[in-house]
Amino acid sequence: MRIQTYTKIDFSTGMIGQMAALVDIDKMSHEDAAAKWLADNEDVWQAFTK
């Protein structure tokens, strides 16, 4: 299952920009930014696990 999940991950440029902005603009730690992005985008990453 782990390998299948990795092959389904598909971040757009916009998604990566949103993640980077949380750190670079909002000055969040990487851990806090990741937690926020995951919480705000559950529908996106949940699709990677199916």
C-alpha positions in Angstrom: 0.0 0.0 0.0 2.8 2.4 0.8 4.2 2.3 -2.7 0.8 2.8 -4.2 0.3 5.9 -2.1 3.6 7.4 -3.3 2.6 6.9 -6.9 -0.7 8.8 -6.3 0.8 11.9 -4.7 0.4 14.8 -7.1 1.0 18.3 -5.8 0.3 21.1 -8.1 2.5 24.2 -8.3 -0.2 26.1 -6.5 -0.4 23.6 -3.7 3.4 23.8 -3.2 3.2 27.6 -3.3 0.5 27.5 -0.5 2.7 25.3 1.6 5.8 27.5 1.1 3.8 30.7 1.8 2.8 29.3 5.3 6.5 29.2 6.1 7.9 32.1 4.1 5.2 34.7 4.5 3.3 33.5 7.6 6.5 32.6 9.4 5.2 29.2 10.6 7.5 26.4 11.4 7.6 23.6 8.9 5.8 21.3 11.3 3.0 23.8 12.0 2.7 24.7 8.3 2.4 21.0 7.4 -0.3 20.4 10.1 -2.3 23.5 8.9 -2.0 22.5 5.2 -3.1 18.9 6.0 -6.0 20.2 8.1 -7.1 22.7 5.4 -6.7 20.2 2.5 -7.9 16.9 3.8 -9.9 16.2 0.7 -6.7 16.5 -1.4 -4.4 14.3 0.6 -7.1 11.7 1.4 -7.4 11.0 -2.3 -3.7 10.1 -2.4 -4.4 7.3 0.1 -7.2 5.6 -1.8 
